[in-house]
């Protein structure tokens, strides 16, 4: 019996060793596949990172292009509007430069863009106003707009307040004249 038991243990040991070797081969094959997949994923990640950077750079470049394009368009619109103002009003180069500076000033200090201001100046010129009248009207508008922002009142309320104040001053002057 001893011999049979030894043979059986040897057979089982050989089978176990064979299965262990087969399992080692499967683990080695699996590890190789995992390493290959991991390397492939790393390469894909590097490629994805490169593509992401390029797409990001393109987006920034395109966005920058759109900003520059918008800026150039705005400047061109303003210059075209000022050229039209010069033609409609018959303004001299000096007068046109003064109006251009006023339009820029209004564009910087009010809610209106310089292009919008120059368009308003064009309408004033088409209505027959001379360049000095346009300049004075715009200066008055600047003051009125600053008052509107300071007092947080609309133009009509400010105008009413100015008229009432003017009437009070005029009434005081009349009273002074009657006393004298």
VOKE-985256 format. One record per residue: x, y, z of N, C-alpha, C in turn; residue in three letters; residue number from 1. Coordinates in Angstrom, 2 decimals. Example, Ala and Ser with C-alpha at 12.3 -4.5 7.8 and 13.67 -1.06 7.14 Angstrom:
<nodes>
[[13.19 -5.69 7.80] [12.30 -4.50 7.80] [13.20 -3.30 7.80] "ALA" 1]
[[12.85 -2.25 7.08] [13.67 -1.06 7.14] [12.90 0.03 7.87] "SER" 2]
</nodes>
This chain:
<nodes>
[[0.80 -1.18 0.00] [0.00 0.00 0.00] [0.84 1.24 0.00] "UNK" 1]
[[1.91 1.11 0.60] [2.81 2.21 0.64] [3.24 2.64 -0.74] "UNK" 2]
[[3.51 1.64 -1.52] [3.94 1.91 -2.89] [2.82 2.57 -3.69] "UNK" 3]
[[1.62 2.13 -3.51] [0.48 2.72 -4.23] [0.25 4.17 -3.77] "UNK" 4]
[[0.39 4.38 -2.50] [0.19 5.71 -1.97] [1.28 6.64 -2.47] "UNK" 5]
[[2.49 6.17 -2.54] [3.60 6.97 -3.04] [3.38 7.29 -4.50] "UNK" 6]
[[2.95 6.30 -5.28] [2.68 6.53 -6.70] [1.55 7.56 -6.87] "UNK" 7]
[[0.55 7.44 -6.06] [-0.58 8.36 -6.17] [-0.16 9.77 -5.78] "UNK" 8]
[[0.65 9.89 -4.72] [1.13 11.21 -4.30] [2.03 11.80 -5.38] "UNK" 9]
[[2.90 10.98 -5.98] [3.76 11.46 -7.06] [2.93 11.92 -8.25] "UNK" 10]
[[1.91 11.14 -8.58] [1.04 11.50 -9.71] [0.31 12.80 -9.42] "UNK" 11]
[[-0.19 12.93 -8.22] [-0.92 14.15 -7.86] [0.04 15.34 -7.81] "UNK" 12]
[[1.25 15.13 -7.34] [2.24 16.19 -7.29] [2.61 16.63 -8.69] "UNK" 13]
[[2.83 15.66 -9.59] [3.16 16.01 -10.98] [2.01 16.78 -11.62] "UNK" 14]
[[0.79 16.36 -11.34] [-0.38 17.04 -11.91] [-0.47 18.45 -11.32] "UNK" 15]
[[-0.22 18.59 -10.01] [-0.28 19.90 -9.37] [0.80 20.81 -9.93] "UNK" 16]
[[2.02 20.26 -10.11] [3.11 21.05 -10.68] [2.77 21.46 -12.09] "UNK" 17]
[[2.19 20.56 -12.84] [1.79 20.86 -14.22] [0.74 21.97 -14.24] "UNK" 18]
[[-0.23 21.88 -13.36] [-1.28 22.91 -13.29] [-0.70 24.25 -12.81] "UNK" 19]
[[0.24 24.18 -11.87] [0.88 25.41 -11.39] [1.67 26.05 -12.52] "UNK" 20]
[[2.40 25.26 -13.29] [3.15 25.80 -14.43] [2.21 26.40 -15.46] "UNK" 21]
[[1.11 25.73 -15.71] [0.12 26.25 -16.67] [-0.46 27.57 -16.14] "UNK" 22]
[[-0.75 27.61 -14.83] [-1.27 28.83 -14.21] [-0.24 29.96 -14.29] "UNK" 23]
[[1.05 29.63 -14.10] [2.12 30.62 -14.24] [2.14 31.19 -15.65] "UNK" 24]
[[1.99 30.30 -16.65] [1.98 30.75 -18.05] [0.79 31.67 -18.30] "UNK" 25]
[[-0.37 31.34 -17.77] [-1.56 32.18 -17.94] [-1.37 33.53 -17.26] "UNK" 26]
[[-0.78 33.51 -16.05] [-0.53 34.78 -15.33] [0.48 35.62 -16.10] "UNK" 27]
[[1.53 34.96 -16.62] [2.54 35.68 -17.41] [1.89 36.28 -18.66] "UNK" 28]
[[1.06 35.52 -19.33] [0.36 35.99 -20.54] [-0.56 37.16 -20.17] "UNK" 29]
[[-1.30 37.01 -19.05] [-2.21 38.07 -18.59] [-1.43 39.33 -18.24] "UNK" 30]
[[-0.30 39.18 -17.54] [0.54 40.32 -17.16] [1.08 41.01 -18.40] "UNK" 31]
[[1.49 40.23 -19.38] [1.98 40.80 -20.64] [0.87 41.60 -21.30] "UNK" 32]
[[-0.33 41.05 -21.33] [-1.47 41.76 -21.93] [-1.78 43.05 -21.16] "UNK" 33]
[[-1.71 42.97 -19.83] [-1.97 44.17 -19.01] [-0.91 45.22 -19.27] "UNK" 34]
[[0.37 44.79 -19.33] [1.45 45.74 -19.62] [1.27 46.37 -20.99] "UNK" 35]
[[0.92 45.55 -21.97] [0.69 46.06 -23.33] [-0.47 47.05 -23.33] "UNK" 36]
[[-1.55 46.70 -22.64] [-2.71 47.59 -22.56] [-2.34 48.87 -21.83] "UNK" 37]
[[-1.56 48.74 -20.75] [-1.15 49.91 -19.98] [-0.28 50.83 -20.83] "UNK" 38]
[[0.67 50.25 -21.55] [1.52 51.06 -22.44] [0.69 51.71 -23.53] "UNK" 39]
[[-0.25 50.96 -24.06] [-1.13 51.50 -25.10] [-1.96 52.66 -24.55] "UNK" 40]
[[-2.48 52.47 -23.32] [-3.24 53.55 -22.69] [-2.38 54.78 -22.44] "UNK" 41]
[[-1.13 54.55 -22.00] [-0.22 55.68 -21.78] [0.04 56.42 -23.08] "UNK" 42]
[[0.26 55.66 -24.16] [0.50 56.29 -25.47] [-0.75 57.06 -25.90] "UNK" 43]
[[-1.91 56.44 -25.69] [-3.16 57.11 -26.05] [-3.36 58.37 -25.22] "UNK" 44]
[[-2.97 58.33 -23.93] [-3.10 59.49 -23.07] [-2.18 60.61 -23.55] "UNK" 45]
[[-0.94 60.25 -23.91] [0.00 61.24 -24.44] [-0.56 61.85 -25.72] "UNK" 46]
[[-1.08 61.01 -26.59] [-1.68 61.49 -27.84] [-2.88 62.37 -27.55] "UNK" 47]
[[-3.73 61.93 -26.62] [-4.90 62.72 -26.25] [-4.49 64.06 -25.66] "UNK" 48]
[[-3.47 64.07 -24.81] [-2.98 65.33 -24.24] [-2.48 66.27 -25.34] "UNK" 49]
[[-1.75 65.73 -26.29] [-1.23 66.54 -27.40] [-2.38 67.12 -28.23] "UNK" 50]
[[-3.38 66.28 -28.50] [-4.54 66.74 -29.28] [-5.30 67.81 -28.50] "UNK" 51]
[[-5.46 67.59 -27.20] [-6.16 68.57 -26.36] [-5.44 69.91 -26.37] "UNK" 52]
[[-4.11 69.87 -26.27] [-3.33 71.12 -26.31] [-3.50 71.82 -27.64] "UNK" 53]
[[-3.47 71.04 -28.72] [-3.62 71.65 -30.05] [-5.01 72.24 -30.23] "UNK" 54]
[[-6.02 71.51 -29.78] [-7.39 72.02 -29.89] [-7.54 73.28 -29.04] "UNK" 55]
[[-6.96 73.24 -27.83] [-7.00 74.42 -26.97] [-6.32 75.61 -27.62] "UNK" 56]
[[-5.16 75.36 -28.23] [-4.43 76.44 -28.91] [-5.24 76.97 -30.09] "UNK" 57]
[[-5.89 76.07 -30.81] [-6.74 76.52 -31.93] [-7.91 77.34 -31.42] "UNK" 58]
[[-8.51 76.90 -30.31] [-9.64 77.64 -29.75] [-9.21 79.03 -29.32] "UNK" 59]
[[-8.05 79.11 -28.66] [-7.54 80.41 -28.23] [-7.22 81.28 -29.45] "UNK" 60]
[[-6.57 80.67 -30.44] [-6.22 81.42 -31.65] [-7.49 81.91 -32.36] "UNK" 61]
[[-8.48 81.03 -32.46] [-9.72 81.41 -33.13] [-10.45 82.48 -32.34] "UNK" 62]
[[-10.49 82.31 -30.99] [-11.12 83.33 -30.16] [-10.40 84.66 -30.28] "UNK" 63]
[[-9.06 84.61 -30.28] [-8.27 85.83 -30.45] [-8.52 86.47 -31.80] "UNK" 64]
[[-8.65 85.61 -32.82] [-8.94 86.11 -34.16] [-10.28 86.82 -34.17] "UNK" 65]
[[-11.28 86.22 -33.51] [-12.61 86.83 -33.47] [-12.58 88.17 -32.75] "UNK" 66]
[[-11.80 88.26 -31.68] [-11.68 89.52 -30.95] [-11.04 90.58 -31.84] "UNK" 67]
[[-9.95 90.21 -32.49] [-9.25 91.15 -33.37] [-10.17 91.55 -34.53] "UNK" 68]
[[-10.87 90.57 -35.08] [-11.79 90.85 -36.19] [-12.87 91.84 -35.74] "UNK" 69]
[[-13.42 91.61 -34.54] [-14.44 92.52 -34.01] [-13.89 93.92 -33.78] "UNK" 70]
[[-12.67 93.99 -33.28] [-12.04 95.27 -33.04] [-11.80 96.02 -34.34] "UNK" 71]
[[-11.28 95.31 -35.34] [-11.01 95.94 -36.64] [-12.32 96.40 -37.28] "UNK" 72]
[[-13.36 95.58 -37.16] [-14.67 95.95 -37.73] [-15.21 97.20 -37.04] "UNK" 73]
[[-15.10 97.25 -35.72] [-15.58 98.42 -34.96] [-14.84 99.68 -35.37] "UNK" 74]
[[-13.52 99.57 -35.48] [-12.72 100.74 -35.88] [-13.09 101.17 -37.30] "UNK" 75]
[[-13.25 100.20 -38.19] [-13.60 100.53 -39.58] [-14.97 101.19 -39.64] "UNK" 76]
[[-15.93 100.68 -38.86] [-17.27 101.29 -38.83] [-17.21 102.73 -38.35] "UNK" 77]
[[-16.40 102.95 -37.30] [-16.27 104.31 -36.75] [-15.65 105.25 -37.79] "UNK" 78]
[[-14.57 104.80 -38.40] [-13.89 105.65 -39.39] [-14.80 105.93 -40.59] "UNK" 79]
[[-15.55 104.93 -41.01] [-16.47 105.11 -42.14] [-17.57 106.12 -41.76] "UNK" 80]
[[-18.07 106.00 -40.55] [-19.10 106.92 -40.09] [-18.58 108.35 -40.01] "UNK" 81]
[[-17.33 108.50 -39.54] [-16.74 109.84 -39.47] [-16.49 110.41 -40.86] "UNK" 82]
[[-16.08 109.56 -41.80] [-15.88 110.02 -43.18] [-17.21 110.49 -43.77] "UNK" 83]
[[-18.27 109.74 -43.47] [-19.61 110.12 -43.96] [-20.03 111.45 -43.32] "UNK" 84]
[[-19.70 111.64 -42.02] [-20.02 112.89 -41.34] [-19.30 114.05 -42.01] "UNK" 85]
[[-18.03 113.84 -42.36] [-17.28 114.89 -43.05] [-17.91 115.25 -44.38] "UNK" 86]
[[-18.38 114.24 -45.10] [-18.99 114.49 -46.41] [-20.34 115.19 -46.26] "UNK" 87]
[[-21.15 114.75 -45.30] [-22.50 115.32 -45.14] [-22.42 116.74 -44.59] "UNK" 88]
[[-21.54 116.96 -43.61] [-21.49 118.27 -42.95] [-20.61 119.27 -43.67] "UNK" 89]
[[-19.71 118.80 -44.51] [-18.78 119.70 -45.17] [-17.75 120.25 -44.20] "UNK" 90]
[[-17.47 119.51 -43.14] [-16.55 119.97 -42.09] [-15.11 120.02 -42.62] "UNK" 91]
[[-14.37 120.98 -42.09] [-12.94 121.06 -42.42] [-12.23 119.92 -41.68] "UNK" 92]
[[-10.97 119.70 -42.01] [-10.20 118.63 -41.38] [-10.08 118.86 -39.87] "UNK" 93]
[[-9.87 120.14 -39.47] [-9.76 120.46 -38.05] [-11.08 120.23 -37.31] "UNK" 94]
[[-12.18 120.68 -37.93] [-13.49 120.48 -37.31] [-13.83 119.00 -37.20] "UNK" 95]
[[-13.51 118.26 -38.25] [-13.79 116.82 -38.24] [-12.97 116.12 -37.16] "UNK" 96]
[[-11.74 116.57 -36.95] [-10.89 115.98 -35.90] [-11.48 116.27 -34.52] "UNK" 97]
[[-12.00 117.50 -34.32] [-12.63 117.84 -33.04] [-13.85 116.95 -32.80] "UNK" 98]
[[-14.66 116.77 -33.84] [-15.85 115.93 -33.71] [-15.46 114.47 -33.44] "UNK" 99]
[[-14.41 114.01 -34.10] [-13.94 112.64 -33.90] [-13.49 112.45 -32.45] "UNK" 100]
[[-12.75 113.43 -31.91] [-12.30 113.35 -30.52] [-13.47 113.36 -29.54] "UNK" 101]
[[-14.49 114.17 -29.84] [-15.68 114.21 -28.98] [-16.42 112.87 -29.03] "UNK" 102]
[[-16.50 112.28 -30.21] [-17.17 110.98 -30.33] [-16.42 109.92 -29.53] "UNK" 103]
[[-15.11 109.96 -29.59] [-14.31 109.01 -28.80] [-14.50 109.25 -27.30] "UNK" 104]
[[-14.50 110.52 -26.92] [-14.69 110.85 -25.50] [-16.04 110.32 -25.00] "UNK" 105]
[[-17.07 110.55 -25.78] [-18.39 110.05 -25.41] [-18.40 108.52 -25.37] "UNK" 106]
[[-17.70 107.90 -26.32] [-17.63 106.44 -26.35] [-16.96 105.87 -25.11] "UNK" 107]
[[-16.04 106.63 -24.54] [-15.33 106.17 -23.34] [-16.07 106.49 -22.05] "UNK" 108]
[[-16.84 107.59 -22.03] [-17.42 108.06 -20.77] [-18.91 107.80 -20.63] "UNK" 109]
[[-19.56 107.32 -21.66] [-21.00 107.06 -21.57] [-21.29 105.62 -21.97] "UNK" 110]
[[-22.57 105.31 -21.94] [-22.98 103.96 -22.32] [-22.97 103.76 -23.83] "UNK" 111]
[[-22.75 104.82 -24.58] [-22.79 104.75 -26.04] [-21.39 104.54 -26.60] "UNK" 112]
[[-21.31 103.80 -27.69] [-20.02 103.60 -28.34] [-19.69 104.82 -29.19] "UNK" 113]
[[-18.43 104.95 -29.54] [-18.00 106.07 -30.40] [-18.71 105.98 -31.75] "UNK" 114]
[[-18.93 104.78 -32.25] [-19.65 104.61 -33.53] [-21.08 105.11 -33.42] "UNK" 115]
[[-21.74 104.83 -32.30] [-23.11 105.31 -32.11] [-23.14 106.83 -32.04] "UNK" 116]
[[-22.17 107.40 -31.38] [-22.11 108.86 -31.28] [-21.88 109.47 -32.66] "UNK" 117]
[[-20.99 108.87 -33.44] [-20.73 109.42 -34.77] [-21.97 109.30 -35.66] "UNK" 118]
[[-22.74 108.24 -35.47] [-24.00 108.11 -36.23] [-24.98 109.21 -35.82] "UNK" 119]
[[-25.05 109.51 -34.52] [-25.92 110.60 -34.05] [-25.46 111.92 -34.65] "UNK" 120]
[[-24.15 112.11 -34.72] [-23.61 113.34 -35.34] [-24.00 113.40 -36.81] "UNK" 121]
[[-23.99 112.25 -37.48] [-24.41 112.21 -38.88] [-25.85 112.67 -39.04] "UNK" 122]
[[-26.72 112.19 -38.14] [-28.13 112.60 -38.22] [-28.28 114.10 -37.97] "UNK" 123]
[[-27.47 114.64 -37.05] [-27.51 116.08 -36.81] [-27.06 116.84 -38.05] "UNK" 124]
[[-26.03 116.35 -38.72] [-25.55 117.00 -39.95] [-26.61 116.91 -41.04] "UNK" 125]
[[-27.27 115.75 -41.15] [-28.34 115.61 -42.16] [-29.51 116.54 -41.86] "UNK" 126]
[[-29.70 116.87 -40.57] [-30.78 117.78 -40.19] [-30.40 119.23 -40.47] "UNK" 127]
[[-29.16 119.47 -40.92] [-28.75 120.81 -41.31] [-27.89 121.53 -40.29] "UNK" 128]
[[-27.51 120.86 -39.22] [-26.67 121.51 -38.22] [-25.25 121.68 -38.76] "UNK" 129]
[[-24.64 122.78 -38.42] [-23.25 123.05 -38.78] [-22.34 122.34 -37.77] "UNK" 130]
[[-21.06 122.25 -38.11] [-20.14 121.49 -37.26] [-20.05 122.07 -35.85] "UNK" 131]
[[-20.05 123.40 -35.71] [-19.98 123.99 -34.35] [-21.26 123.68 -33.57] "UNK" 132]
[[-22.41 123.64 -34.26] [-23.67 123.30 -33.60] [-23.67 121.83 -33.16] "UNK" 133]
[[-23.15 120.98 -34.02] [-23.04 119.55 -33.67] [-22.14 119.40 -32.45] "UNK" 134]
[[-21.01 120.10 -32.46] [-20.06 120.02 -31.35] [-20.71 120.50 -30.05] "UNK" 135]
[[-21.42 121.62 -30.10] [-22.09 122.14 -28.90] [-23.19 121.20 -28.42] "UNK" 136]
[[-23.95 120.64 -29.36] [-25.01 119.70 -28.98] [-24.43 118.47 -28.30] "UNK" 137]
[[-23.33 118.00 -28.84] [-22.67 116.82 -28.25] [-22.11 117.16 -26.87] "UNK" 138]
[[-21.51 118.35 -26.72] [-21.00 118.76 -25.41] [-22.14 118.83 -24.39] "UNK" 139]
[[-23.26 119.40 -24.82] [-24.44 119.45 -23.95] [-24.91 118.05 -23.58] "UNK" 140]
[[-24.88 117.18 -24.54] [-25.31 115.81 -24.28] [-24.37 115.12 -23.30] "UNK" 141]
[[-23.07 115.38 -23.43] [-22.10 114.79 -22.50] [-22.42 115.24 -21.07] "UNK" 142]
[[-22.65 116.53 -20.92] [-22.97 117.05 -19.58] [-24.26 116.44 -19.05] "UNK" 143]
[[-25.25 116.35 -19.91] [-26.53 115.77 -19.51] [-26.39 114.29 -19.15] "UNK" 144]
[[-25.59 113.58 -19.91] [-25.36 112.16 -19.63] [-24.63 111.98 -18.31] "UNK" 145]
[[-23.65 112.83 -18.02] [-22.93 112.75 -16.74] [-23.87 113.07 -15.58] "UNK" 146]
[[-24.74 114.06 -15.77] [-25.74 114.36 -14.74] [-26.67 113.17 -14.52] "UNK" 147]
[[-27.06 112.54 -15.60] [-27.96 111.38 -15.50] [-27.30 110.28 -14.67] "UNK" 148]
[[-26.01 110.05 -14.91] [-25.30 109.02 -14.16] [-25.11 109.42 -12.70] "UNK" 149]
[[-24.82 110.71 -12.45] [-24.59 111.17 -11.08] [-25.88 111.17 -10.25] "UNK" 150]
[[-26.97 111.67 -10.83] [-28.23 111.80 -10.09] [-29.16 110.60 -10.25] "UNK" 151]
[[-28.79 109.70 -11.13] [-29.59 108.49 -11.38] [-31.03 108.86 -11.73] "UNK" 152]
[[-31.15 109.87 -12.60] [-32.45 110.32 -13.09] [-32.41 110.28 -14.62] "UNK" 153]
[[-33.58 110.16 -15.23] [-33.57 110.18 -16.70] [-33.42 111.61 -17.21] "UNK" 154]
[[-33.19 111.73 -18.50] [-32.90 113.04 -19.10] [-34.04 114.03 -18.92] "UNK" 155]
[[-35.27 113.55 -18.98] [-36.42 114.45 -18.86] [-36.52 115.03 -17.45] "UNK" 156]
[[-36.26 114.21 -16.44] [-36.31 114.69 -15.05] [-35.19 115.70 -14.81] "UNK" 157]
[[-34.03 115.44 -15.36] [-32.91 116.38 -15.21] [-33.22 117.69 -15.91] "UNK" 158]
[[-33.76 117.59 -17.12] [-34.12 118.79 -17.89] [-35.15 119.62 -17.11] "UNK" 159]
[[-36.13 118.94 -16.53] [-37.16 119.64 -15.74] [-36.50 120.33 -14.54] "UNK" 160]
[[-35.59 119.65 -13.88] [-34.90 120.21 -12.72] [-34.09 121.45 -13.13] "UNK" 161]
[[-33.43 121.38 -14.28] [-32.64 122.52 -14.78] [-33.56 123.69 -15.10] "UNK" 162]
[[-34.70 123.43 -15.75] [-35.65 124.51 -16.08] [-36.20 125.17 -14.82] "UNK" 163]
[[-36.53 124.36 -13.84] [-37.07 124.92 -12.59] [-36.02 125.78 -11.91] "UNK" 164]
[[-34.78 125.30 -11.88] [-33.70 126.07 -11.27] [-33.49 127.39 -12.04] "UNK" 165]
[[-33.55 127.33 -13.37] [-33.39 128.54 -14.19] [-34.53 129.52 -13.93] "UNK" 166]
[[-35.73 129.00 -13.79] [-36.88 129.88 -13.50] [-36.73 130.54 -12.13] "UNK" 167]
[[-36.22 129.81 -11.15] [-36.01 130.39 -9.83] [-35.01 131.52 -9.89] "UNK" 168]
[[-33.89 131.30 -10.61] [-32.86 132.34 -10.74] [-33.44 133.55 -11.48] "UNK" 169]
[[-34.20 133.31 -12.54] [-34.80 134.41 -13.30] [-35.79 135.19 -12.44] "UNK" 170]
[[-36.56 134.50 -11.65] [-37.52 135.16 -10.76] [-36.80 136.02 -9.73] "UNK" 171]
[[-35.69 135.52 -9.17] [-34.91 136.31 -8.21] [-34.37 137.58 -8.86] "UNK" 172]
[[-33.91 137.47 -10.12] [-33.39 138.64 -10.84] [-34.50 139.66 -11.06] "UNK" 173]
[[-35.69 139.19 -11.39] [-36.83 140.09 -11.60] [-37.17 140.79 -10.29] "UNK" 174]
[[-37.15 140.06 -9.20] [-37.43 140.64 -7.88] [-36.40 141.72 -7.54] "UNK" 175]
[[-35.12 141.45 -7.86] [-34.06 142.42 -7.61] [-34.28 143.69 -8.43] "UNK" 176]
[[-34.71 143.53 -9.68] [-34.96 144.69 -10.55] [-36.12 145.52 -10.04] "UNK" 177]
[[-37.13 144.88 -9.49] [-38.30 145.62 -8.99] [-37.96 146.40 -7.73] "UNK" 178]
[[-37.04 145.86 -6.92] [-36.64 146.53 -5.69] [-35.81 147.75 -6.01] "UNK" 179]
[[-34.98 147.66 -6.99] [-34.07 148.76 -7.30] [-34.73 149.90 -7.95] "UNK" 180]
</nodes>
